Structures are given as structure tokens and as C-alpha cells.
């Protein structure tokens, strides 16, 4: 399996982003996704800045993929999308069907998880338009994935499957900005308050339990989805790439722990124990096991040693 780093989902300042990717250049990650996927008002980095970062990462041996915005709302969003699709150098992750249309039969692309591919027929359609890798929906279970992959036509056997394996789950997107609303601000005058929440803003139930996190127009899980102990299961199911979603601190250490477990340099139980103090919230993996998403189920391997 390959190790991938997803796009940064939060709004970090310019220096933090450049410093972050300088560190990633020396990390064991194979694939790096770059770009703003959540909100076009987050423009401390422009496309040219991402292309500059992409060049540096490519020089360090990484496969670089430019990710497109998930919710296109304006002509300026479309202009940026067209530039990304026509960049001519780096592969593109299409996160909406507008991006798929621009890339279709023009350039091989990655089908992002927000395309909602839930059936072999949809997967066949997307592959026929030029997808060479697809990212399974974050709430898809192991059994559902196995059913889709077992039904793939022979011609799709080379299509890579990627799974979201670590980070706050991106659950939904809205035209309304929840962070701005939290501060009684209009979306167009948000004062860029997302900069205040480097890992999103956690929402709690009346009982004080973390429930969701808001990240601009994006709703996330409060808990951290973590399939570190399920890597053998992912491999056996046919997953080719596992994706780590960046967090404000310790992303490099998280990548190293995944890399060590993937290469059998460390047992999962020890890696999980070391990871506990690196996560901003408790773990979950329920969706993969066909359970409620916020649950944390022991893998077969860990259950046998528990």
C-alpha cells in the first residue's frame, strides 16, 4: 500500500503552510494532495503558490495531486477550477462533477470521496471518464467496499482504491458558513475567523460530549477517524492507498507511525498507544466496521491480543 497526505482542510496562515510542506518533503509519504478544497475565501495561498510547493515536493520524490474545491459557487471559483484542470503538469483530484467534466477524456484524474461513488456501476462510469484512482466515501464499510471491488469488470482491476484512514471525517458541505454564523457574521464578511481554529471548532452535546466540528462550510466529526489498527484489513480488502488528513500538530509523527505499521516495523497496538497523545480528540473507526461512525471497534488483530 501507498501512504498519502490529503489536502489541508483548515485555514492556516501562509508561513505555517509553507513550513508544513517543507517538513512533508522529508516524510515517508508517497502521495501529497495540495489545494483549497473547502472555501474560496481562504486565499492566503494562490494556485501559483501551490504549484511552487508542488514542484518542491515532486523534486523530493513525491507524487503530487492538485485537489479541486468541493462546492463551486461563483465564476471566480470556476476560473480557478479551469486553471487547475489545465495545469498540464500535475494530476488532479476531482471533488465535484464539474471538475470531472473538465478532465473527462482530457487527463487521467483521481475521483475524490465527495463524488459519492457507492456502486460498481458508478465506479465503472467514473473510470470510463478517465479516473485512475478513486477515494471511497468516508462512511463506507469494509463489507460495502468489498462488494463493489468484487463486482468490478476485468478492465477496472488496475483502478486504484484509496481510503480515508486518519483525521476528522469530512461529513458534509453547505453554502452557509457555520464558523461565521457562530460569530454572528455574514459569510461574505466572515473576518476569516477560521484562522482562529487550526483543527476546526468542536461542538458539544448538552452533556458536554464532543459531537461534531465545524470548519467554515464543512461539517466534520469531532472524533478522529483512525484505521491504523485496520491496515491489514484494508490491504486484504483491496485498498491500494491510505490517506492521512493533516492536523495542526504532529502530522509528521502520525505519518511515521502509519509508515512503520504498514512496513511491519511496529505492531499496531504499540503504535496506537504512542498515537493517543498526538490526537486532538478520541479515535473512532465505526464506519469501517459497519457500526455507528463515532464507535471505536477493535480490529481482529488487536482483539486477539486484548
ChimeraX commands (.cxc) that place a marker at each C-alpha (Angstrom):
marker #1 position 0.00,0.00,0.00 radius 0.5
marker #1 position 0.96,3.62,-0.56 radius 0.5
marker #1 position 0.73,6.37,2.04 radius 0.5
marker #1 position -0.98,9.62,1.03 radius 0.5
marker #1 position -1.38,13.00,2.72 radius 0.5
marker #1 position -4.67,14.69,1.93 radius 0.5
marker #1 position -5.15,18.43,1.35 radius 0.5
marker #1 position -5.12,20.68,4.41 radius 0.5
marker #1 position -8.80,21.14,5.28 radius 0.5
marker #1 position -8.28,24.06,7.68 radius 0.5
marker #1 position -7.29,27.71,7.23 radius 0.5
marker #1 position -3.68,28.10,8.30 radius 0.5
marker #1 position -1.56,31.17,7.75 radius 0.5
marker #1 position 0.86,31.35,4.85 radius 0.5
marker #1 position 4.07,30.76,6.81 radius 0.5
marker #1 position 2.59,27.76,8.63 radius 0.5
marker #1 position 1.57,26.15,5.35 radius 0.5
marker #1 position 4.94,26.64,3.68 radius 0.5
marker #1 position 6.73,25.36,6.78 radius 0.5
marker #1 position 4.38,22.38,6.98 radius 0.5
marker #1 position 5.13,21.26,3.43 radius 0.5
marker #1 position 8.86,21.77,3.94 radius 0.5
marker #1 position 8.59,19.10,6.65 radius 0.5
marker #1 position 6.42,16.85,4.48 radius 0.5
marker #1 position 9.13,16.81,1.81 radius 0.5
marker #1 position 11.27,14.77,4.23 radius 0.5
marker #1 position 8.43,12.49,5.40 radius 0.5
marker #1 position 7.80,8.88,4.26 radius 0.5
marker #1 position 4.59,9.82,2.42 radius 0.5
marker #1 position 4.24,8.68,-1.22 radius 0.5
marker #1 position 1.44,10.97,-2.44 radius 0.5
marker #1 position 0.62,14.55,-1.44 radius 0.5
marker #1 position -2.67,16.27,-2.28 radius 0.5
marker #1 position -2.49,20.08,-2.46 radius 0.5
marker #1 position -5.06,22.84,-2.71 radius 0.5
marker #1 position -8.00,24.56,-1.08 radius 0.5
marker #1 position -10.99,22.22,-1.11 radius 0.5
marker #1 position -13.30,23.91,1.41 radius 0.5
marker #1 position -13.71,27.66,0.88 radius 0.5
marker #1 position -12.57,30.06,-1.85 radius 0.5
marker #1 position -12.29,32.90,0.68 radius 0.5
marker #1 position -9.25,31.13,2.07 radius 0.5
marker #1 position -6.78,32.72,-0.29 radius 0.5
marker #1 position -3.58,33.30,1.65 radius 0.5
marker #1 position -2.14,30.80,-0.84 radius 0.5
marker #1 position -2.98,31.15,-4.51 radius 0.5
marker #1 position -2.74,28.47,-7.18 radius 0.5
marker #1 position 0.75,29.66,-8.11 radius 0.5
marker #1 position 1.86,29.15,-4.51 radius 0.5
marker #1 position 0.55,25.60,-4.53 radius 0.5
marker #1 position 2.34,24.95,-7.82 radius 0.5
marker #1 position 5.57,26.21,-6.24 radius 0.5
marker #1 position 5.07,23.81,-3.31 radius 0.5
marker #1 position 4.19,21.04,-5.77 radius 0.5
marker #1 position 7.46,21.49,-7.63 radius 0.5
marker #1 position 9.46,21.17,-4.41 radius 0.5
marker #1 position 7.57,18.07,-3.32 radius 0.5
marker #1 position 7.97,16.48,-6.74 radius 0.5
marker #1 position 11.72,17.10,-6.55 radius 0.5
marker #1 position 11.76,15.18,-3.27 radius 0.5
marker #1 position 10.16,12.17,-4.97 radius 0.5
marker #1 position 6.51,12.66,-4.03 radius 0.5
marker #1 position 3.58,12.13,-6.37 radius 0.5
marker #1 position 1.70,15.44,-6.25 radius 0.5
marker #1 position -2.03,15.79,-6.90 radius 0.5
marker #1 position -3.89,19.11,-7.09 radius 0.5
marker #1 position -7.26,18.92,-5.34 radius 0.5
marker #1 position -10.22,20.96,-6.54 radius 0.5
marker #1 position -12.77,22.83,-4.46 radius 0.5
marker #1 position -15.74,20.72,-3.40 radius 0.5
marker #1 position -18.51,23.32,-3.64 radius 0.5
marker #1 position -18.25,25.67,-6.66 radius 0.5
marker #1 position -20.31,28.83,-6.09 radius 0.5
marker #1 position -19.02,31.62,-8.32 radius 0.5
marker #1 position -17.39,32.46,-11.63 radius 0.5
marker #1 position -14.09,33.06,-9.84 radius 0.5
marker #1 position -14.33,29.52,-8.41 radius 0.5
marker #1 position -14.85,28.24,-11.96 radius 0.5
marker #1 position -11.83,30.15,-13.24 radius 0.5
marker #1 position -9.63,28.57,-10.59 radius 0.5
marker #1 position -11.08,25.15,-11.36 radius 0.5
marker #1 position -10.32,25.57,-15.07 radius 0.5
marker #1 position -6.72,26.59,-14.30 radius 0.5
marker #1 position -6.21,23.55,-12.07 radius 0.5
marker #1 position -7.71,21.20,-14.67 radius 0.5
marker #1 position -5.46,22.67,-17.38 radius 0.5
marker #1 position -2.25,22.85,-15.31 radius 0.5
marker #1 position -0.62,20.31,-17.62 radius 0.5
marker #1 position 1.93,19.09,-15.07 radius 0.5
marker #1 position 0.26,17.52,-12.05 radius 0.5
marker #1 position -2.58,15.05,-11.71 radius 0.5
marker #1 position -5.87,16.46,-10.39 radius 0.5
marker #1 position -8.30,15.19,-7.75 radius 0.5
marker #1 position -11.83,15.98,-8.93 radius 0.5
marker #1 position -14.11,16.77,-6.00 radius 0.5
marker #1 position -17.23,17.68,-7.94 radius 0.5
marker #1 position -18.73,16.67,-11.27 radius 0.5
marker #1 position -17.79,20.00,-12.85 radius 0.5
marker #1 position -14.15,19.05,-12.40 radius 0.5
marker #1 position -14.89,15.59,-13.82 radius 0.5
marker #1 position -16.42,17.21,-16.91 radius 0.5
marker #1 position -13.33,19.37,-17.47 radius 0.5
marker #1 position -10.95,16.43,-17.03 radius 0.5
marker #1 position -13.03,13.79,-18.81 radius 0.5
marker #1 position -11.07,12.20,-21.66 radius 0.5
marker #1 position -8.51,15.01,-21.34 radius 0.5
marker #1 position -6.32,13.92,-18.45 radius 0.5
marker #1 position -6.28,10.95,-16.02 radius 0.5
marker #1 position -7.62,12.07,-12.64 radius 0.5
marker #1 position -8.37,10.97,-9.10 radius 0.5
marker #1 position -12.05,10.72,-8.17 radius 0.5
marker #1 position -12.44,12.33,-4.74 radius 0.5
marker #1 position -14.61,10.91,-1.98 radius 0.5
marker #1 position -17.18,13.70,-2.38 radius 0.5
marker #1 position -18.22,12.27,-5.76 radius 0.5
marker #1 position -20.20,9.72,-3.72 radius 0.5
marker #1 position -19.31,6.52,-5.53 radius 0.5
marker #1 position -21.41,3.82,-3.89 radius 0.5
marker #1 position -21.89,1.20,-6.62 radius 0.5
marker #1 position -19.89,-0.75,-9.23 radius 0.5
marker #1 position -21.91,0.96,-11.95 radius 0.5
marker #1 position -20.92,4.43,-10.78 radius 0.5
marker #1 position -17.33,3.34,-10.41 radius 0.5
marker #1 position -17.40,1.97,-13.95 radius 0.5
marker #1 position -18.81,5.28,-15.22 radius 0.5
marker #1 position -16.19,7.39,-13.49 radius 0.5
marker #1 position -13.36,5.12,-14.62 radius 0.5
marker #1 position -14.65,5.36,-18.18 radius 0.5
marker #1 position -14.31,9.14,-17.97 radius 0.5
marker #1 position -10.63,8.84,-17.08 radius 0.5
marker #1 position -10.30,8.15,-13.34 radius 0.5
marker #1 position -7.20,6.15,-12.45 radius 0.5
marker #1 position -7.83,6.20,-8.68 radius 0.5
marker #1 position -10.96,6.66,-6.59 radius 0.5
marker #1 position -11.37,7.62,-2.95 radius 0.5
marker #1 position -14.13,5.65,-1.26 radius 0.5
marker #1 position -16.80,7.62,0.66 radius 0.5
marker #1 position -15.70,8.09,4.26 radius 0.5
marker #1 position -18.76,6.35,5.71 radius 0.5
marker #1 position -18.41,3.23,3.54 radius 0.5
marker #1 position -17.93,-0.02,5.44 radius 0.5
marker #1 position -15.48,-2.79,4.72 radius 0.5
marker #1 position -18.26,-5.09,3.51 radius 0.5
marker #1 position -19.70,-2.45,1.16 radius 0.5
marker #1 position -16.26,-1.79,-0.31 radius 0.5
marker #1 position -15.59,-5.50,-0.76 radius 0.5
marker #1 position -18.89,-5.85,-2.63 radius 0.5
marker #1 position -18.02,-3.02,-5.02 radius 0.5
marker #1 position -14.49,-4.26,-5.69 radius 0.5
marker #1 position -15.64,-7.85,-6.23 radius 0.5
marker #1 position -18.09,-6.63,-8.89 radius 0.5
marker #1 position -15.52,-4.60,-10.84 radius 0.5
marker #1 position -15.21,-5.52,-14.52 radius 0.5
marker #1 position -11.89,-7.08,-15.52 radius 0.5
marker #1 position -10.87,-3.82,-17.21 radius 0.5
marker #1 position -11.09,-1.94,-13.90 radius 0.5
marker #1 position -8.76,-4.19,-11.92 radius 0.5
marker #1 position -5.95,-1.65,-12.32 radius 0.5
marker #1 position -8.06,1.20,-10.91 radius 0.5
marker #1 position -6.54,2.16,-7.56 radius 0.5
marker #1 position -8.68,2.38,-4.42 radius 0.5
marker #1 position -7.88,4.94,-1.74 radius 0.5
marker #1 position -9.34,5.07,1.78 radius 0.5
marker #1 position -9.51,7.94,4.26 radius 0.5
marker #1 position -7.61,6.43,7.18 radius 0.5
marker #1 position -6.87,9.23,9.64 radius 0.5
marker #1 position -8.33,12.60,10.60 radius 0.5
marker #1 position -11.59,14.32,11.33 radius 0.5
marker #1 position -14.11,12.94,8.86 radius 0.5
marker #1 position -15.38,15.47,6.29 radius 0.5
marker #1 position -19.08,14.69,6.56 radius 0.5
marker #1 position -20.98,17.46,4.74 radius 0.5
marker #1 position -20.71,20.82,2.96 radius 0.5
marker #1 position -23.12,23.74,2.91 radius 0.5
marker #1 position -23.41,27.07,1.09 radius 0.5
marker #1 position -23.69,28.61,4.59 radius 0.5
marker #1 position -20.57,29.24,6.65 radius 0.5
marker #1 position -21.08,27.80,10.11 radius 0.5
marker #1 position -17.98,29.41,11.58 radius 0.5
marker #1 position -19.14,32.87,10.50 radius 0.5
marker #1 position -22.63,32.18,11.87 radius 0.5
marker #1 position -21.11,31.07,15.18 radius 0.5
marker #1 position -19.63,34.58,15.46 radius 0.5
marker #1 position -22.84,36.30,14.22 radius 0.5
marker #1 position -21.11,37.32,10.99 radius 0.5
marker #1 position -22.22,37.19,7.37 radius 0.5
marker #1 position -20.40,34.71,5.15 radius 0.5
marker #1 position -19.12,37.49,2.87 radius 0.5
marker #1 position -17.83,39.38,5.91 radius 0.5
marker #1 position -16.54,36.44,7.93 radius 0.5
marker #1 position -13.39,38.27,9.03 radius 0.5
marker #1 position -11.60,34.99,8.25 radius 0.5
marker #1 position -12.44,33.61,11.69 radius 0.5
marker #1 position -11.46,30.11,10.53 radius 0.5
marker #1 position -7.88,31.23,11.18 radius 0.5
marker #1 position -8.71,31.02,14.89 radius 0.5
marker #1 position -9.45,27.28,14.73 radius 0.5
marker #1 position -6.45,25.35,13.45 radius 0.5
marker #1 position -8.26,21.99,13.83 radius 0.5
marker #1 position -11.83,23.22,13.43 radius 0.5
marker #1 position -14.32,24.33,16.09 radius 0.5
marker #1 position -15.63,21.46,18.22 radius 0.5
marker #1 position -19.35,21.30,19.01 radius 0.5
marker #1 position -20.55,19.53,22.15 radius 0.5
marker #1 position -23.82,17.99,23.24 radius 0.5
marker #1 position -25.74,19.35,26.23 radius 0.5
marker #1 position -23.97,16.70,28.27 radius 0.5
marker #1 position -20.62,18.21,27.25 radius 0.5
marker #1 position -19.58,15.40,24.89 radius 0.5
marker #1 position -17.76,16.32,21.64 radius 0.5
marker #1 position -20.14,15.62,18.76 radius 0.5
marker #1 position -19.16,17.45,15.56 radius 0.5
marker #1 position -16.62,20.00,14.42 radius 0.5
marker #1 position -17.37,22.96,12.16 radius 0.5
marker #1 position -14.80,24.15,9.66 radius 0.5
marker #1 position -16.24,27.01,7.66 radius 0.5
marker #1 position -18.82,25.49,5.31 radius 0.5
marker #1 position -17.68,21.98,6.20 radius 0.5
marker #1 position -19.06,19.75,8.95 radius 0.5
marker #1 position -16.66,17.21,10.39 radius 0.5
marker #1 position -16.66,14.50,13.00 radius 0.5
marker #1 position -15.38,15.60,16.39 radius 0.5
marker #1 position -13.57,12.31,16.89 radius 0.5
marker #1 position -10.53,11.35,14.85 radius 0.5
marker #1 position -11.12,8.57,12.35 radius 0.5
marker #1 position -8.23,6.18,12.78 radius 0.5
marker #1 position -7.72,2.97,10.80 radius 0.5
marker #1 position -4.13,2.40,11.94 radius 0.5
marker #1 position -5.04,-0.94,13.52 radius 0.5
marker #1 position -7.06,-1.94,10.45 radius 0.5
marker #1 position -4.29,-1.64,7.85 radius 0.5
marker #1 position -4.05,-5.40,7.27 radius 0.5
marker #1 position -7.81,-5.50,6.78 radius 0.5
marker #1 position -7.63,-2.58,4.33 radius 0.5
marker #1 position -4.91,-4.34,2.35 radius 0.5
marker #1 position -6.81,-7.63,2.28 radius 0.5
marker #1 position -9.93,-5.82,1.08 radius 0.5
marker #1 position -8.10,-4.33,-1.90 radius 0.5
marker #1 position -7.20,-0.82,-0.74 radius 0.5
marker #1 position -4.10,0.48,-2.53 radius 0.5
marker #1 position -3.66,3.88,-0.83 radius 0.5
marker #1 position -4.42,5.11,2.69 radius 0.5
marker #1 position -4.95,8.83,3.26 radius 0.5
marker #1 position -3.88,10.82,6.30 radius 0.5
marker #1 position -5.67,14.14,6.73 radius 0.5
marker #1 position -3.32,16.87,8.06 radius 0.5
marker #1 position -3.81,18.26,11.55 radius 0.5
marker #1 position -2.22,21.37,13.05 radius 0.5
marker #1 position 0.37,19.46,15.09 radius 0.5
marker #1 position 2.14,16.10,14.91 radius 0.5
marker #1 position 1.16,15.20,11.32 radius 0.5
marker #1 position 4.74,14.09,10.65 radius 0.5
marker #1 position 4.70,11.76,13.64 radius 0.5
marker #1 position 1.32,10.36,12.54 radius 0.5
marker #1 position 2.71,9.63,9.08 radius 0.5
marker #1 position 5.74,7.90,10.58 radius 0.5
marker #1 position 3.58,5.66,12.76 radius 0.5
marker #1 position 1.41,4.64,9.79 radius 0.5
marker #1 position 4.53,4.01,7.73 radius 0.5
marker #1 position 6.07,1.85,10.47 radius 0.5
marker #1 position 2.94,-0.29,10.86 radius 0.5
marker #1 position 2.49,-0.63,7.09 radius 0.5
marker #1 position 6.05,-1.88,6.78 radius 0.5
marker #1 position 5.84,-4.12,9.86 radius 0.5
marker #1 position 8.41,-2.10,11.78 radius 0.5
marker #1 position 5.97,-1.68,14.68 radius 0.5
marker #1 position 2.96,-3.59,15.93 radius 0.5
marker #1 position -0.39,-1.74,15.73 radius 0.5
marker #1 position -1.09,-1.82,19.48 radius 0.5
marker #1 position 2.18,-0.07,20.28 radius 0.5
marker #1 position 1.66,2.49,17.51 radius 0.5
marker #1 position -1.86,3.23,18.76 radius 0.5
marker #1 position -0.57,3.73,22.29 radius 0.5
marker #1 position 2.00,6.24,21.03 radius 0.5
marker #1 position -0.63,7.98,18.91 radius 0.5
marker #1 position -3.01,8.64,21.81 radius 0.5
marker #1 position -1.17,11.78,22.90 radius 0.5
marker #1 position -0.84,13.04,19.32 radius 0.5
marker #1 position -4.57,13.21,18.51 radius 0.5
marker #1 position -6.68,16.30,19.30 radius 0.5
marker #1 position -9.63,14.07,20.22 radius 0.5
marker #1 position -10.52,10.43,20.90 radius 0.5
marker #1 position -10.40,7.94,17.98 radius 0.5
marker #1 position -13.23,6.31,16.07 radius 0.5
marker #1 position -13.47,3.76,13.25 radius 0.5
marker #1 position -17.08,2.63,13.39 radius 0.5
marker #1 position -17.94,3.23,9.74 radius 0.5
marker #1 position -15.28,0.79,8.52 radius 0.5
marker #1 position -16.71,-1.91,10.80 radius 0.5
marker #1 position -20.33,-1.25,9.82 radius 0.5
marker #1 position -21.09,0.40,13.15 radius 0.5
marker #1 position -22.06,3.97,14.17 radius 0.5
marker #1 position -19.30,6.27,12.99 radius 0.5
marker #1 position -18.28,7.53,16.43 radius 0.5
marker #1 position -17.63,4.00,17.75 radius 0.5
marker #1 position -14.14,2.60,18.09 radius 0.5
marker #1 position -14.03,-1.12,17.35 radius 0.5
marker #1 position -11.00,-3.31,17.93 radius 0.5
marker #1 position -9.56,-4.87,14.78 radius 0.5
marker #1 position -9.43,-8.65,14.64 radius 0.5
marker #1 position -5.69,-8.49,15.25 radius 0.5
marker #1 position -5.98,-6.31,18.35 radius 0.5
marker #1 position -8.99,-8.20,19.67 radius 0.5
marker #1 position -6.98,-11.42,19.56 radius 0.5
marker #1 position -4.25,-9.90,21.74 radius 0.5
marker #1 position -6.54,-7.93,24.08 radius 0.5
marker link #1:1,2 radius 0.2
marker link #1:2,3 radius 0.2
marker link #1:3,4 radius 0.2
marker link #1:4,5 radius 0.2
marker link #1:5,6 radius 0.2
marker link #1:6,7 radius 0.2
marker link #1:7,8 radius 0.2
marker link #1:8,9 radius 0.2
marker link #1:9,10 radius 0.2
marker link #1:10,11 radius 0.2
marker link #1:11,12 radius 0.2
marker link #1:12,13 radius 0.2
marker link #1:13,14 radius 0.2
marker link #1:14,15 radius 0.2
marker link #1:15,16 radius 0.2
marker link #1:16,17 radius 0.2
marker link #1:17,18 radius 0.2
marker link #1:18,19 radius 0.2
marker link #1:19,20 radius 0.2
marker link #1:20,21 radius 0.2
marker link #1:21,22 radius 0.2
marker link #1:22,23 radius 0.2
marker link #1:23,24 radius 0.2
marker link #1:24,25 radius 0.2
marker link #1:25,26 radius 0.2
marker link #1:26,27 radius 0.2
marker link #1:27,28 radius 0.2
marker link #1:28,29 radius 0.2
marker link #1:29,30 radius 0.2
marker link #1:30,31 radius 0.2
marker link #1:31,32 radius 0.2
marker link #1:32,33 radius 0.2
marker link #1:33,34 radius 0.2
marker link #1:34,35 radius 0.2
marker link #1:35,36 radius 0.2
marker link #1:36,37 radius 0.2
marker link #1:37,38 radius 0.2
marker link #1:38,39 radius 0.2
marker link #1:39,40 radius 0.2
marker link #1:40,41 radius 0.2
marker link #1:41,42 radius 0.2
marker link #1:42,43 radius 0.2
marker link #1:43,44 radius 0.2
marker link #1:44,45 radius 0.2
marker link #1:45,46 radius 0.2
marker link #1:46,47 radius 0.2
marker link #1:47,48 radius 0.2
marker link #1:48,49 radius 0.2
marker link #1:49,50 radius 0.2
marker link #1:50,51 radius 0.2
marker link #1:51,52 radius 0.2
marker link #1:52,53 radius 0.2
marker link #1:53,54 radius 0.2
marker link #1:54,55 radius 0.2
marker link #1:55,56 radius 0.2
marker link #1:56,57 radius 0.2
marker link #1:57,58 radius 0.2
marker link #1:58,59 radius 0.2
marker link #1:59,60 radius 0.2
marker link #1:60,61 radius 0.2
marker link #1:61,62 radius 0.2
marker link #1:62,63 radius 0.2
marker link #1:63,64 radius 0.2
marker link #1:64,65 radius 0.2
marker link #1:65,66 radius 0.2
marker link #1:66,67 radius 0.2
marker link #1:67,68 radius 0.2
marker link #1:68,69 radius 0.2
marker link #1:69,70 radius 0.2
marker link #1:70,71 radius 0.2
marker link #1:71,72 radius 0.2
marker link #1:72,73 radius 0.2
marker link #1:73,74 radius 0.2
marker link #1:74,75 radius 0.2
marker link #1:75,76 radius 0.2
marker link #1:76,77 radius 0.2
marker link #1:77,78 radius 0.2
marker link #1:78,79 radius 0.2
marker link #1:79,80 radius 0.2
marker link #1:80,81 radius 0.2
marker link #1:81,82 radius 0.2
marker link #1:82,83 radius 0.2
marker link #1:83,84 radius 0.2
marker link #1:84,85 radius 0.2
marker link #1:85,86 radius 0.2
marker link #1:86,87 radius 0.2
marker link #1:87,88 radius 0.2
marker link #1:88,89 radius 0.2
marker link #1:89,90 radius 0.2
marker link #1:90,91 radius 0.2
marker link #1:91,92 radius 0.2
marker link #1:92,93 radius 0.2
marker link #1:93,94 radius 0.2
marker link #1:94,95 radius 0.2
marker link #1:95,96 radius 0.2
marker link #1:96,97 radius 0.2
marker link #1:97,98 radius 0.2
marker link #1:98,99 radius 0.2
marker link #1:99,100 radius 0.2
marker link #1:100,101 radius 0.2
marker link #1:101,102 radius 0.2
marker link #1:102,103 radius 0.2
marker link #1:103,104 radius 0.2
marker link #1:104,105 radius 0.2
marker link #1:105,106 radius 0.2
marker link #1:106,107 radius 0.2
marker link #1:107,108 radius 0.2
marker link #1:108,109 radius 0.2
marker link #1:109,110 radius 0.2
marker link #1:110,111 radius 0.2
marker link #1:111,112 radius 0.2
marker link #1:112,113 radius 0.2
marker link #1:113,114 radius 0.2
marker link #1:114,115 radius 0.2
marker link #1:115,116 radius 0.2
marker link #1:116,117 radius 0.2
marker link #1:117,118 radius 0.2
marker link #1:118,119 radius 0.2
marker link #1:119,120 radius 0.2
marker link #1:120,121 radius 0.2
marker link #1:121,122 radius 0.2
marker link #1:122,123 radius 0.2
marker link #1:123,124 radius 0.2
marker link #1:124,125 radius 0.2
marker link #1:125,126 radius 0.2
marker link #1:126,127 radius 0.2
marker link #1:127,128 radius 0.2
marker link #1:128,129 radius 0.2
marker link #1:129,130 radius 0.2
marker link #1:130,131 radius 0.2
marker link #1:131,132 radius 0.2
marker link #1:132,133 radius 0.2
marker link #1:133,134 radius 0.2
marker link #1:134,135 radius 0.2
marker link #1:135,136 radius 0.2
marker link #1:136,137 radius 0.2
marker link #1:137,138 radius 0.2
marker link #1:138,139 radius 0.2
marker link #1:139,140 radius 0.2
marker link #1:140,141 radius 0.2
marker link #1:141,142 radius 0.2
marker link #1:142,143 radius 0.2
marker link #1:143,144 radius 0.2
marker link #1:144,145 radius 0.2
marker link #1:145,146 radius 0.2
marker link #1:146,147 radius 0.2
marker link #1:147,148 radius 0.2
marker link #1:148,149 radius 0.2
marker link #1:149,150 radius 0.2
marker link #1:150,151 radius 0.2
marker link #1:151,152 radius 0.2
marker link #1:152,153 radius 0.2
marker link #1:153,154 radius 0.2
marker link #1:154,155 radius 0.2
marker link #1:155,156 radius 0.2
marker link #1:156,157 radius 0.2
marker link #1:157,158 radius 0.2
marker link #1:158,159 radius 0.2
marker link #1:159,160 radius 0.2
marker link #1:160,161 radius 0.2
marker link #1:161,162 radius 0.2
marker link #1:162,163 radius 0.2
marker link #1:163,164 radius 0.2
marker link #1:164,165 radius 0.2
marker link #1:165,166 radius 0.2
marker link #1:166,167 radius 0.2
marker link #1:167,168 radius 0.2
marker link #1:168,169 radius 0.2
marker link #1:169,170 radius 0.2
marker link #1:170,171 radius 0.2
marker link #1:171,172 radius 0.2
marker link #1:172,173 radius 0.2
marker link #1:173,174 radius 0.2
marker link #1:174,175 radius 0.2
marker link #1:175,176 radius 0.2
marker link #1:176,177 radius 0.2
marker link #1:177,178 radius 0.2
marker link #1:178,179 radius 0.2
marker link #1:179,180 radius 0.2
marker link #1:180,181 radius 0.2
marker link #1:181,182 radius 0.2
marker link #1:182,183 radius 0.2
marker link #1:183,184 radius 0.2
marker link #1:184,185 radius 0.2
marker link #1:185,186 radius 0.2
marker link #1:186,187 radius 0.2
marker link #1:187,188 radius 0.2
marker link #1:188,189 radius 0.2
marker link #1:189,190 radius 0.2
marker link #1:190,191 radius 0.2
marker link #1:191,192 radius 0.2
marker link #1:192,193 radius 0.2
marker link #1:193,194 radius 0.2
marker link #1:194,195 radius 0.2
marker link #1:195,196 radius 0.2
marker link #1:196,197 radius 0.2
marker link #1:197,198 radius 0.2
marker link #1:198,199 radius 0.2
marker link #1:199,200 radius 0.2
marker link #1:200,201 radius 0.2
marker link #1:201,202 radius 0.2
marker link #1:202,203 radius 0.2
marker link #1:203,204 radius 0.2
marker link #1:204,205 radius 0.2
marker link #1:205,206 radius 0.2
marker link #1:206,207 radius 0.2
marker link #1:207,208 radius 0.2
marker link #1:208,209 radius 0.2
marker link #1:209,210 radius 0.2
marker link #1:210,211 radius 0.2
marker link #1:211,212 radius 0.2
marker link #1:212,213 radius 0.2
marker link #1:213,214 radius 0.2
marker link #1:214,215 radius 0.2
marker link #1:215,216 radius 0.2
marker link #1:216,217 radius 0.2
marker link #1:217,218 radius 0.2
marker link #1:218,219 radius 0.2
marker link #1:219,220 radius 0.2
marker link #1:220,221 radius 0.2
marker link #1:221,222 radius 0.2
marker link #1:222,223 radius 0.2
marker link #1:223,224 radius 0.2
marker link #1:224,225 radius 0.2
marker link #1:225,226 radius 0.2
marker link #1:226,227 radius 0.2
marker link #1:227,228 radius 0.2
marker link #1:228,229 radius 0.2
marker link #1:229,230 radius 0.2
marker link #1:230,231 radius 0.2
marker link #1:231,232 radius 0.2
marker link #1:232,233 radius 0.2
marker link #1:233,234 radius 0.2
marker link #1:234,235 radius 0.2
marker link #1:235,236 radius 0.2
marker link #1:236,237 radius 0.2
marker link #1:237,238 radius 0.2
marker link #1:238,239 radius 0.2
marker link #1:239,240 radius 0.2
marker link #1:240,241 radius 0.2
marker link #1:241,242 radius 0.2
marker link #1:242,243 radius 0.2
marker link #1:243,244 radius 0.2
marker link #1:244,245 radius 0.2
marker link #1:245,246 radius 0.2
marker link #1:246,247 radius 0.2
marker link #1:247,248 radius 0.2
marker link #1:248,249 radius 0.2
marker link #1:249,250 radius 0.2
marker link #1:250,251 radius 0.2
marker link #1:251,252 radius 0.2
marker link #1:252,253 radius 0.2
marker link #1:253,254 radius 0.2
marker link #1:254,255 radius 0.2
marker link #1:255,256 radius 0.2
marker link #1:256,257 radius 0.2
marker link #1:257,258 radius 0.2
marker link #1:258,259 radius 0.2
marker link #1:259,260 radius 0.2
marker link #1:260,261 radius 0.2
marker link #1:261,262 radius 0.2
marker link #1:262,263 radius 0.2
marker link #1:263,264 radius 0.2
marker link #1:264,265 radius 0.2
marker link #1:265,266 radius 0.2
marker link #1:266,267 radius 0.2
marker link #1:267,268 radius 0.2
marker link #1:268,269 radius 0.2
marker link #1:269,270 radius 0.2
marker link #1:270,271 radius 0.2
marker link #1:271,272 radius 0.2
marker link #1:272,273 radius 0.2
marker link #1:273,274 radius 0.2
marker link #1:274,275 radius 0.2
marker link #1:275,276 radius 0.2
marker link #1:276,277 radius 0.2
marker link #1:277,278 radius 0.2
marker link #1:278,279 radius 0.2
marker link #1:279,280 radius 0.2
marker link #1:280,281 radius 0.2
marker link #1:281,282 radius 0.2
marker link #1:282,283 radius 0.2
marker link #1:283,284 radius 0.2
marker link #1:284,285 radius 0.2
marker link #1:285,286 radius 0.2
marker link #1:286,287 radius 0.2
marker link #1:287,288 radius 0.2
marker link #1:288,289 radius 0.2
marker link #1:289,290 radius 0.2
marker link #1:290,291 radius 0.2
marker link #1:291,292 radius 0.2
marker link #1:292,293 radius 0.2
marker link #1:293,294 radius 0.2
marker link #1:294,295 radius 0.2
marker link #1:295,296 radius 0.2
marker link #1:296,297 radius 0.2
marker link #1:297,298 radius 0.2
marker link #1:298,299 radius 0.2
marker link #1:299,300 radius 0.2
marker link #1:300,301 radius 0.2
marker link #1:301,302 radius 0.2
marker link #1:302,303 radius 0.2
marker link #1:303,304 radius 0.2
marker link #1:304,305 radius 0.2
marker link #1:305,306 radius 0.2
view
